[in-house]
Amino acid sequence: MTQTLMRLPDWRARFAAEMDRQRRDPFTWGSQDCALGLAAGAVLAVTGQDIAQPWRGRYVSPSGARRALHKAGFAALADLVASLLPEVPPAFADVGDIGVIEADGPLKQALCVVDASGLIVLTEAGHGRRPREDMIRAFKVG
């Protein structure tokens, strides 16, 4: 069931501060990965709600992430996000919304965050950029 979230009045400043904070934290499975760090951090900044809280501490490796996802009944990362946030066509995604891109690795997908000039993605070296056209699904945040 998707959640109805509201954007906070100061969400833009909070979103910018969160993206700046994340740039300083290295990629770590189970805490600072595309789901629990990048996407959940953006949602928390924009809405004040931690939608990833039930997933924290459930995995520490890529295979653990895949097992936790499948154990919860989700075939793909995008299916998990669809259970939490309302889906919108990628063309209608706005700054602070969550997107899904195809990716190498055990999950075959990665979450990204929409910003004014494209997509923010998480790489082993920190934040990266991808063109908006790479987004295959999108989810509204507030």
N, C-alpha and C positions, 0 to 999 in steps of 0.2 A: 504494500500500500504506500503510495507516495505521500510525502509530508507537504503540508502547506507552510511555507516559510515566508517571512516578511523581511525585506531589506531594511536595515537600520538607517536612520536619517544620515549618519556619517559614514555610510558603507564605503564610499569611494576612498576616503582617507584611510580607513581601516584595511581595505583591500590593498592599497599601495604599501602600507606599512607591513602587512603580512608577506607580500611578495618580496619586499626588501629583506625581511627577516629570513625568509626561506633561502635566499641566495647565499647566506652564511652557513647553512647547515648541509653537511654532506649527505648523499643518498644512503639510506639505511633501510633494508627490508623490515617492514613491521612498524616503522615509526616515521621515517622521512622518505617514503616512496611515493609513487604517483597517486595512490589512493589516500593513505592516511596522512601524508604530509601535504602534497601539492593541492589536491582537490578538496580534501576535508578542511585544510587550513583556509582555503579560499571561502568555502561555505561558512565556516565559523566566523571569519572576518566580516563577511557581508551580512550575515543574519544573526550572529551570536549563538547559533545552534551547532552542537557537535554531532553531526549525523553518523560519524564513524566510531563513536565511543564503544558500541558493542563489538567492534572488530579489533580494538587495541589490545595488544598482548596475545593475540591468537596465532601469530606466525612471526618467524624471524628469517625466513629464507624464501627464495622464489618457489621452490617445491611446496613449502608450507603454505604459501599464499594460495597456490593452486588447490591444494587439499582443502583448505578452509573454505574457499569459494565453492568447490564441488560439494563438500559436506553440508553446506548451507542450502544446497539445491540450485545453485546457479551454474549454468554452462559457460558463461562468459562474464567478464568484468562489467560490460555494458548492461547485462541483465540485472546485476546487483544494483547499479546506479538507477536503473529504470524502476526498481522497487522502492526507491527512496525519493526520487525527484521526478517531476513531470517532464516527459520528453517533448521536444520541439524540433522542427526541421532545422538542420544545421545553419541554413541561411538566416534564420531568425534568432540565433544565439547572440546574446549581448555580453558586454563586459561583465566578468564575474561568473558567467555561466560555465558549466562543466561540459567538456566534449570528450569524445572517444576517438582514438586514432588506432590504426593497425600498427603493430610493433613486433619486433623480434622478441624472443624470450618465451618463458613458460606459459604466459597468459595470452599471448598473441594479440593483445590489445593493451593500450595504456590510456590513462586519463590525462586530460590537459585542461587548461583554463583559458577561456577566451579573454583577450584584451583588445585594445583599440586597433592594434596593428597586426593581429594574427593570433597565434596560439602559443601559450607558455607551456613547455613540456619539461619534465624532469629527466636529467641525464646523470650518468655517474659523476660528471664534473659540476653538476648544479643545474641551474635553469638553462634551457635551450629554447630555440624558436622553431616553429613550423608554420607553413602557410595555412591559412584558414581552409583552403580546399582539401587539406588532408583529413579534416574532421568527417567521420562517417556517421556519428550520432551526436546529439546534443541534448542537454538537460537544463531546465530553467531553475535558477537559484533565486527564489523570492520574487 
